[in-house]
Amino acid sequence: MKTKLAIFDFDGTLTKSAKGGNCWRYIWERINKPEVDDKLYMDFLNKRIDYFEWADLVTEEYRKSGVDKVMLKDISKKIQLRDGVKETFAFLKSQGIKVYILSGGIKSIVEDCLQNCLAYIENIEAQDFEFDENGVVKKVIQLSHNIENKYEYLTFLKNQYNISGNKIFFMGNADNDESAHGAGVKTLCVNPDKTNPYDKNYWDYYIEDIQNLQEILPFIE
């Protein structure tokens, strides 16, 4: 096949999450502080705080609320994958296509949810936590790139494999996935959330209401 890499967002893309649902939000709801999430996110979007300040403030709130490994495990158990995820990943690998997860979510939760699919995945690129001796969140581990800017990591993969963007397939669902198109990759929007799936500046293809991940296979050349 022409495609060499298939890159997937996680929240709302591989999962059956309602619009706006994501790993971070589930934690905020669990500790009954969704309004803090809203404020910090808007402060970050409006550049009143930078990423590092956001991460420090999140850590402070999580520690005060006792967010720990046990809570994250429990949250992951409640997240439902879309039907056909394992079958789709297995097929892609059988065709020589490498599968990556590129998510603004939390790596430990993503790994737990995809534990039966890990054999088919090259890498999960997502934020994660460092924990203290009691298993409570200690800090957000910083990545070498901006995880909200999908363009950066996709460009890294293009250079790593020395391939052109048209050999990379990317699937997302939200406004924070729109930057992927800037890397010249083929983009598919599914179950759109805060993005216009008809906008060709961001999305080559779209599926308004995907039920089974195998529905994407006709879009992968």
Secondary structure as GFF3:
##gff-version 3
##sequence-region A 1 221
A	DSSP	beta_strand	5	8	.	.	.	ID=ss1
A	DSSP	alpha_helix	23	30	.	.	.	ID=ss2
A	DSSP	alpha_helix	34	45	.	.	.	ID=ss3
A	DSSP	alpha_helix	51	64	.	.	.	ID=ss4
A	DSSP	alpha_helix	69	77	.	.	.	ID=ss5
A	DSSP	alpha_helix	85	94	.	.	.	ID=ss6
A	DSSP	beta_strand	98	106	.	.	.	ID=ss7
A	DSSP	alpha_helix	107	113	.	.	.	ID=ss8
A	DSSP	three_ten_helix	118	120	.	.	.	ID=ss9
A	DSSP	beta_strand	121	131	.	.	.	ID=ss10
A	DSSP	beta_strand	137	141	.	.	.	ID=ss11
A	DSSP	alpha_helix	150	161	.	.	.	ID=ss12
A	DSSP	three_ten_helix	165	167	.	.	.	ID=ss13
A	DSSP	beta_strand	168	174	.	.	.	ID=ss14
A	DSSP	three_ten_helix	175	183	.	.	.	ID=ss15
A	DSSP	beta_strand	186	193	.	.	.	ID=ss16
A	DSSP	beta_strand	205	207	.	.	.	ID=ss17
A	DSSP	three_ten_helix	213	219	.	.	.	ID=ss18
###
